[in-house]
Amino acid sequence: MFEVIGQDKLKEIFNRMYEEGKVVNSYILKGPKGIGKKNFALYMAAKILCENNLACGKCRACVKIKHGNHPDVIILSKDEKSIGVEDIEEIIEKIQIKPYEGDKKVVIIENFENATIQAQNKFLKTLEEPVKNTIIILTANNFNTILETIISRCQIFTLNRADALEIEKYLIKKGVDSIKAKIFAKLSDGIVGSCKKFLDEDYIKLRQQVIDIAKKIHKIEGLEILDLVKFFNENKESIEDILEQMIIWYRDILIYKLTYNKDMIINEDYFEDIIEESKILSYNKLNGIINIIKKTKQNLEYNVNFQLSIEAMLLNIQEV
């Protein structure tokens, strides 16, 4: 079977559409990066092309889809790069060709929010005048840059964040030990794709370094704090993860102070440290620190000077 974690309701809706003969010509799968939009698109393709009408994962068609070599599944994937008119023209050309192995064809275009306006307008006619037995599936992290005329011609499927327990079971099935699986499932925030980085040794090391820094920021004095800037500079490419880990760390301490409930803690493997930090840091200080980090994230998104933002963050955390 095709693994689609946390989307049982959506699978049920699509399966019903398929069984009742109500599959439409075009879909948009919307959801945050890493939530499994491509996997769901491949599940849809398998359901449509499966020789057993089940997305069984075992028939010749399903196996080819899994291996990425089914001639009637066309995928345009440019990661974060722009999708231009030439890319769309190539897709349109392929759409015009009759299916090779059955009577249907599935076209998947990932990250359609990265398509230029010209490319979207070029593709619009294909959506307005769909080719018979061709199902188009677009994926998008958001609709911010997608034309309303494109959106209005597609059936929207919004993928939801998975339950932590579902992700935990998935990780255990993949060979992760139960303790790590529980922690990583909580850290993933319902995004299955995030789990991959939690299994990476470099990421595990980075997380430990971030927690070590978070534990010492409010304990050192004066300009000593600027020595920590070096760590942030050396890991500039991972700053989004670093700041998110810091927010989760201080949130855990705040939650524990409020509830004394271990089950609500994400960094469960650092529970003893969280207890100790909760004795030192007040509610007001914790709230202040979290707001400072969130403000820093926002500043960096607006391309405020990196070093100045980090220095200000560390000094403000120390003074709050």
C-alpha distance (Angstrom), angle and dihedral (degrees) to the residues before:
residue distance angle dihedral
M1 . . .
F2 3.82 . .
E3 3.81 110.8 .
V4 3.79 112.4 -127.7
I5 3.80 108.1 166.8
G6 3.79 119.6 -151.1
Q7 3.80 97.9 -3.1
D8 3.81 101.5 99.0
K9 3.81 93.4 127.3
L10 3.80 92.3 51.7
K11 3.80 90.9 46.4
E12 3.79 89.1 52.5
I13 3.82 91.0 51.2
F14 3.81 93.2 49.2
N15 3.81 93.0 43.9
R16 3.79 89.8 53.0
M17 3.81 90.9 48.9
Y18 3.80 89.3 50.7
E19 3.80 95.2 46.9
E20 3.82 91.9 47.8
G21 3.81 92.1 48.0
K22 3.80 92.4 -114.6
V23 3.82 100.0 124.5
V24 3.81 107.0 138.3
N25 3.80 128.0 -145.5
S26 3.80 98.7 -110.4
Y27 3.80 137.8 32.1
I28 3.78 137.5 177.4
L29 3.80 117.5 -151.0
K30 3.80 107.3 -156.1
G31 3.80 127.3 -169.6
P32 3.81 144.1 108.4
K33 3.77 121.3 -63.7
G34 3.81 112.7 -78.6
I35 3.80 96.3 20.0
G36 3.82 92.3 116.6
K37 3.80 105.8 -97.7
K38 3.80 94.1 147.2
N39 3.81 91.7 47.9
F40 3.79 89.8 51.8
A41 3.81 90.9 48.0
L42 3.81 89.4 52.4
Y43 3.81 89.4 48.4
M44 3.80 88.9 53.7
A45 3.81 90.4 48.2
A46 3.80 90.4 49.7
K47 3.80 92.1 49.2
I48 3.81 90.1 51.6
L49 3.82 96.9 44.2
C50 3.83 101.9 30.4
E51 3.80 113.4 123.5
N52 3.82 88.4 -138.1
N53 3.85 95.7 42.7
L54 3.81 89.0 -123.1
A55 3.82 108.6 93.9
C56 3.81 79.9 -116.6
G57 3.80 95.5 172.1
K58 3.81 90.0 -140.1
C59 3.79 109.0 73.6
R60 3.79 121.8 89.5
A61 3.82 93.2 -100.0
C62 3.83 94.3 49.5
V63 3.80 93.0 46.7
K64 3.80 90.3 52.1
I65 3.81 91.2 49.4
K66 3.81 90.1 50.1
H67 3.80 90.8 51.3
G68 3.78 92.7 45.3
N69 3.80 96.5 -119.5
H70 3.79 105.6 103.3
P71 3.83 106.1 130.1
D72 3.81 92.1 -145.8
V73 3.80 95.3 54.3
I74 3.79 109.6 79.0
I75 3.81 115.9 -170.3
L76 3.80 127.3 -170.6
S77 3.79 109.2 -167.2
K78 3.80 121.4 166.3
D79 3.80 97.8 158.3
E80 3.80 107.1 -142.1
K81 3.81 95.2 -17.6
S82 3.78 123.5 112.1
I83 3.80 118.9 -91.6
G84 3.78 107.6 -135.0
V85 3.78 137.8 -166.5
E86 3.82 91.9 -94.8
D87 3.81 90.7 55.7
I88 3.79 91.0 51.4
E89 3.80 92.7 45.5
E90 3.81 89.2 54.8
I91 3.81 90.9 50.2
I92 3.82 92.1 48.4
E93 3.80 89.7 51.2
K94 3.81 90.8 52.8
I95 3.80 91.2 47.2
Q96 3.81 90.4 59.5
I97 3.82 91.7 59.5
K98 3.81 114.7 92.5
P99 3.83 118.2 -113.0
Y100 3.80 113.7 -84.9
E101 3.77 101.2 -149.6
G102 3.76 110.2 22.7
D103 3.74 139.6 -5.0
K104 3.81 98.7 -76.2
K105 3.78 139.5 61.9
V106 3.83 130.4 -162.7
V107 3.81 123.0 -152.7
I108 3.83 118.6 -164.5
I109 3.81 121.1 -169.5
E110 3.79 113.3 -175.0
N111 3.82 125.5 -150.2
F112 3.79 93.6 9.1
E113 3.81 89.2 174.4
N114 3.82 84.8 76.6
A115 3.82 92.6 61.3
T116 3.79 113.6 112.6
I117 3.81 118.3 -117.8
Q118 3.81 88.7 -110.6
A119 3.82 90.6 52.6
Q120 3.80 92.0 48.4
N121 3.80 91.9 50.0
K122 3.80 88.8 49.1
F123 3.80 90.2 53.3
L124 3.79 94.9 44.8
K125 3.80 94.8 83.0
T126 3.83 90.3 55.0
L127 3.80 88.9 55.9
E128 3.81 92.5 44.6
E129 3.81 93.0 48.7
P130 3.83 103.7 29.6
V131 3.77 120.6 -161.9
K132 3.80 111.4 -115.3
N133 3.84 115.3 -96.5
T134 3.82 92.8 5.8
I135 3.81 116.5 121.9
I136 3.80 116.5 -162.4
I137 3.81 119.5 -156.2
L138 3.81 119.0 -171.7
T139 3.79 121.7 -172.1
A140 3.80 124.3 -155.3
N141 3.79 137.8 174.0
N142 3.81 88.3 -149.2
F143 3.81 142.2 -12.1
N144 3.82 96.4 -121.8
T145 3.81 95.3 114.2
I146 3.80 101.4 25.1
L147 3.79 117.4 107.0
E148 3.80 115.7 -111.7
T149 3.81 88.4 -130.7
I150 3.84 88.9 60.8
I151 3.81 93.8 46.3
S152 3.80 93.2 48.3
R153 3.80 91.8 57.3
C154 3.80 95.3 53.6
Q155 3.79 136.1 73.6
I156 3.82 105.4 -119.6
F157 3.80 119.7 -136.2
T158 3.82 113.4 -175.4
L159 3.80 113.3 -159.1
N160 3.80 114.8 -142.9
R161 3.78 129.9 -146.0
A162 3.77 112.8 -92.3
D163 3.77 123.5 -115.1
A164 3.82 112.4 -100.2
L165 3.81 91.0 -123.0
E166 3.82 91.1 55.9
I167 3.80 90.9 52.0
E168 3.81 90.9 45.6
K169 3.83 90.9 54.2
Y170 3.81 90.3 46.4
L171 3.83 91.8 53.0
I172 3.80 92.8 47.3
K173 3.80 88.3 51.0
K174 3.82 87.2 53.4
G175 3.82 90.8 55.2
V176 3.82 101.7 -95.8
D177 3.81 112.6 141.2
S178 3.81 114.5 -108.3
I179 3.83 96.9 -110.7
K180 3.81 94.2 52.5
A181 3.80 91.1 41.0
K182 3.80 91.1 57.2
I183 3.82 92.9 48.8
F184 3.80 95.1 44.6
A185 3.81 91.4 46.8
K186 3.80 89.6 56.2
L187 3.80 92.5 45.4
S188 3.80 91.4 50.5
D189 3.82 91.9 68.9
G190 3.78 90.0 -145.2
I191 3.81 94.3 -53.5
V192 3.80 107.5 123.2
G193 3.82 92.9 -164.9
S194 3.80 90.5 60.2
C195 3.80 89.9 67.1
K196 3.80 91.1 73.3
K197 3.78 92.4 67.4
F198 3.81 91.6 47.2
L199 3.81 88.0 60.9
D200 3.81 91.7 52.9
E201 3.82 114.2 101.4
D202 3.81 92.6 -141.8
Y203 3.79 91.0 54.0
I204 3.81 91.9 48.0
K205 3.80 89.2 52.2
L206 3.81 91.3 47.4
R207 3.80 91.6 51.5
Q208 3.80 90.9 52.6
Q209 3.82 91.1 49.6
V210 3.81 91.6 49.8
I211 3.80 92.4 51.4
D212 3.82 90.8 47.4
I213 3.81 89.5 52.7
A214 3.81 92.9 45.7
K215 3.80 89.7 53.5
K216 3.81 93.1 53.6
I217 3.83 104.0 38.0
H218 3.79 94.9 87.4
K219 3.81 93.4 40.3
I220 3.81 102.1 58.0
E221 3.79 123.8 75.3
G222 3.77 138.9 -124.8
L223 3.78 120.6 -35.8
E224 3.81 91.7 -3.1
I225 3.76 85.3 89.3
L226 3.79 90.7 67.6
D227 3.82 88.5 66.3
L228 3.80 85.9 70.9
V229 3.81 90.5 60.3
K230 3.80 88.2 77.2
F231 3.82 90.5 66.3
F232 3.81 91.8 53.1
N233 3.81 92.1 47.2
E234 3.80 91.8 50.2
N235 3.81 90.7 50.4
K236 3.79 98.6 38.9
E237 3.82 92.3 131.5
S238 3.81 89.8 59.9
I239 3.81 96.8 44.3
E240 3.81 93.8 118.0
D241 3.81 90.9 56.2
I242 3.81 92.0 43.4
L243 3.79 94.9 53.0
E244 3.80 91.7 44.0
Q245 3.82 90.4 51.9
M246 3.82 89.7 50.3
I247 3.80 91.4 52.0
I248 3.81 90.8 49.0
W249 3.81 90.5 49.0
Y250 3.80 95.5 52.9
R251 3.81 90.8 39.9
D252 3.83 88.9 56.3
I253 3.80 91.0 52.8
L254 3.81 91.2 48.6
I255 3.81 92.6 47.5
Y256 3.79 91.0 50.3
K257 3.81 91.9 50.0
L258 3.79 89.1 52.4
T259 3.81 100.9 41.1
Y260 3.84 111.4 12.0
N261 3.81 83.0 -142.3
K262 3.81 115.2 142.8
D263 3.82 92.3 -168.0
M264 3.80 90.5 67.1
I265 3.81 93.2 54.5
I266 3.82 117.1 101.3
N267 3.83 98.0 -166.4
E268 3.78 90.9 55.9
D269 3.81 93.0 156.9
Y270 3.83 88.3 64.2
F271 3.79 94.9 47.3
E272 3.82 96.2 127.5
D273 3.82 90.6 51.6
I274 3.81 89.8 49.5
I275 3.81 90.3 53.9
E276 3.82 90.9 51.8
E277 3.81 93.5 46.2
S278 3.81 90.4 49.4
K279 3.82 88.6 60.8
I280 3.80 91.5 55.3
L281 3.81 104.4 38.8
S282 3.82 122.5 66.5
Y283 3.81 125.7 -141.7
N284 3.79 91.2 -108.2
K285 3.79 93.0 49.3
L286 3.80 92.7 49.0
N287 3.80 92.5 48.8
G288 3.80 89.6 47.1
I289 3.81 92.8 50.7
I290 3.81 93.0 48.7
N291 3.82 90.7 50.6
I292 3.82 91.4 48.9
I293 3.82 91.8 53.1
K294 3.81 92.0 46.4
K295 3.81 89.7 50.8
T296 3.82 90.0 50.3
K297 3.81 90.4 52.2
Q298 3.78 89.3 51.8
N299 3.82 92.5 48.3
L300 3.80 91.8 51.6
E301 3.81 90.6 49.5
Y302 3.81 86.3 56.9
N303 3.83 89.9 50.2
V304 3.79 96.4 -111.2
N305 3.83 111.1 168.8
F306 3.81 106.8 -70.7
Q307 3.82 100.5 -142.8
L308 3.79 94.6 43.9
S309 3.81 90.9 48.7
I310 3.81 93.0 51.1
E311 3.81 93.9 44.9
A312 3.79 90.8 49.2
M313 3.81 91.0 48.0
L314 3.80 94.3 52.1
L315 3.80 94.1 45.2
N316 3.80 92.0 46.6
I317 3.81 91.4 49.8
Q318 3.78 89.2 52.2
E319 3.81 92.7 49.6
V320 3.80 100.8 40.7
